[in-house]
């Protein structure tokens, strides 16, 4: 949820062209595969227009002639996890969290479980028996 492969893919792309340029590509080409040209001399290329001359040159240098998969930046799971965590720490019930977040109590339970698995151990102390919610 909070740490997923898309974030890692964005990080790898950012190491080549920078964070801002990686996010620009993710916004422009979400979940698409794009072909990187062999040369960065084309002033009119869409990639050069989006990420600029330097970013385009770096991308061509690293991946010229290849196709690369651009991830989608969906922060929803991370935002939801943060909200559930903050409200849980404050002692808010799963039902109330569900109402606040616009999700069902079962989803709150699943998010809490995922947070525990990702190392947010304080939730285990707050929620004995996995905070059972009737189906």
VOPADO-129457 format. One record per residue (C-alpha): residue number from 1; residue in three letters; z, y, x. Coordinates in Angstrom, 2 decimals. Layout:
   num   residuo         z         y         x
   NUM       Ala         Z         Y         X
...
! end
This chain:
   num   residuo         z         y         x
     1       Unk      0.00      0.00      0.00
     2       Unk      1.18      2.75      2.32
     3       Unk     -0.38      1.28      5.41
     4       Unk     -3.74     -0.23      4.61
     5       Unk     -6.99     -1.01      6.31
     6       Unk     -8.69      2.16      5.05
     7       Unk     -6.18      4.32      6.88
     8       Unk     -6.76      2.29     10.03
     9       Unk    -10.55      2.64      9.62
    10       Unk    -10.18      6.40      9.19
    11       Unk     -8.05      6.51     12.32
    12       Unk    -10.73      4.68     14.35
    13       Unk    -13.37      7.11     13.10
    14       Unk    -11.07     10.06     13.83
    15       Unk    -10.68      8.93     17.45
    16       Unk    -14.43      9.45     17.85
    17       Unk    -15.05     12.64     15.83
    18       Unk    -11.62     14.12     15.04
    19       Unk     -9.45     13.98     11.94
    20       Unk    -11.14     16.82     10.04
    21       Unk    -14.61     15.41     10.61
    22       Unk    -13.49     11.89      9.68
    23       Unk    -12.06     13.19      6.40
    24       Unk    -15.25     15.16      5.76
    25       Unk    -17.33     11.99      6.12
    26       Unk    -14.90     10.04      3.92
    27       Unk    -15.22     12.70      1.25
    28       Unk    -19.00     12.92      1.47
    29       Unk    -19.79      9.20      1.84
    30       Unk    -16.84      7.29      0.27
    31       Unk    -17.22      3.51      0.50
    32       Unk    -20.76      3.80      1.83
    33       Unk    -22.53      2.37      4.82
    34       Unk    -24.47      4.98      6.79
    35       Unk    -26.94      4.66      9.64
    36       Unk    -26.24      6.74     12.71
    37       Unk    -29.38      8.02     14.44
    38       Unk    -30.11      7.31     18.08
    39       Unk    -30.25     10.98     19.01
    40       Unk    -28.28     14.07     18.05
    41       Unk    -31.23     16.45     18.55
    42       Unk    -32.07     16.70     14.82
    43       Unk    -30.58     20.07     13.78
    44       Unk    -31.33     19.35     10.13
    45       Unk    -29.65     15.93      9.91
    46       Unk    -27.14     15.70      7.07
    47       Unk    -24.43     14.35      9.37
    48       Unk    -24.82     17.34     11.68
    49       Unk    -24.57     19.67      8.70
    50       Unk    -21.37     17.97      7.50
    51       Unk    -19.44     17.49     10.76
    52       Unk    -21.08     20.01     13.06
    53       Unk    -22.94     19.74     16.34
    54       Unk    -20.07     18.41     18.45
    55       Unk    -18.90     15.85     15.90
    56       Unk    -22.46     14.69     15.35
    57       Unk    -23.05     14.34     19.10
    58       Unk    -19.83     12.34     19.50
    59       Unk    -20.75     10.08     16.59
    60       Unk    -24.22      9.45     18.00
    61       Unk    -22.79      8.76     21.45
    62       Unk    -20.32      6.22     20.07
    63       Unk    -22.44      4.62     17.34
    64       Unk    -26.07      5.67     17.84
    65       Unk    -28.48      3.22     16.22
    66       Unk    -25.68      1.44     14.34
    67       Unk    -24.62      1.39     10.73
    68       Unk    -21.00      2.20     10.05
    69       Unk    -18.88      1.76      6.96
    70       Unk    -17.17      4.92      5.77
    71       Unk    -13.87      4.27      3.95
    72       Unk    -12.75      6.03      0.81
    73       Unk     -9.68      8.22      1.04
    74       Unk     -7.57      7.24     -1.96
    75       Unk     -4.06      8.56     -1.58
    76       Unk     -2.94      7.33     -5.02
    77       Unk     -1.02      4.25     -3.78
    78       Unk      0.71      6.32     -1.10
    79       Unk      1.62      9.13     -3.52
    80       Unk      2.87      6.58     -6.07
    81       Unk      4.92      4.77     -3.43
    82       Unk      6.50      8.02     -2.29
    83       Unk      7.35      9.06     -5.84
    84       Unk      8.87      5.69     -6.71
    85       Unk     10.86      5.70     -3.47
    86       Unk     12.21      9.24     -3.94
    87       Unk     13.20      8.63     -7.55
    88       Unk     14.76      5.24     -6.75
    89       Unk     16.89      6.79     -4.02
    90       Unk     18.10      9.31     -6.61
    91       Unk     19.16      6.43     -8.89
    92       Unk     16.44      6.85    -11.52
    93       Unk     15.78      3.70    -13.56
    94       Unk     12.48      1.83    -13.49
    95       Unk     11.80      2.83    -17.09
    96       Unk     12.35      6.51    -16.37
    97       Unk     10.26      6.33    -13.20
    98       Unk      7.48      4.71    -15.22
    99       Unk      7.57      7.58    -17.74
   100       Unk      7.58     10.22    -15.02
   101       Unk      4.77      8.58    -13.02
   102       Unk      2.66      7.59    -16.03
   103       Unk      2.78      3.89    -15.13
   104       Unk      4.42      0.85    -16.69
   105       Unk      7.85     -0.42    -15.58
   106       Unk      6.22     -3.58    -14.19
   107       Unk      4.13     -1.41    -11.85
   108       Unk      7.32      0.35    -10.71
   109       Unk      8.79     -3.07     -9.92
   110       Unk      5.68     -4.07     -7.96
   111       Unk      5.68     -0.80     -5.99
   112       Unk      9.36     -1.26     -5.15
   113       Unk      8.67     -4.81     -3.96
   114       Unk      5.81     -3.59     -1.76
   115       Unk      8.00     -0.83     -0.33
   116       Unk     10.64     -3.42      0.59
   117       Unk      7.97     -5.51      2.31
   118       Unk      6.85     -2.45      4.27
   119       Unk     10.32     -1.81      5.65
   120       Unk     11.95      0.54      3.19
   121       Unk     15.08     -1.60      3.31
   122       Unk     17.34      0.89      1.56
   123       Unk     15.62     -0.13     -1.68
   124       Unk     17.05     -3.63     -1.29
   125       Unk     20.57     -2.17     -1.31
   126       Unk     19.83     -0.07     -4.39
   127       Unk     18.17     -2.78     -6.45
   128       Unk     19.98     -6.10     -6.70
   129       Unk     17.93     -8.94     -8.22
   130       Unk     14.63     -7.07     -7.87
   131       Unk     15.47     -4.65    -10.74
   132       Unk     14.30     -7.06    -13.43
   133       Unk     12.23     -5.48    -16.15
   134       Unk     11.36     -7.41    -19.31
   135       Unk      7.65     -8.18    -19.63
! end
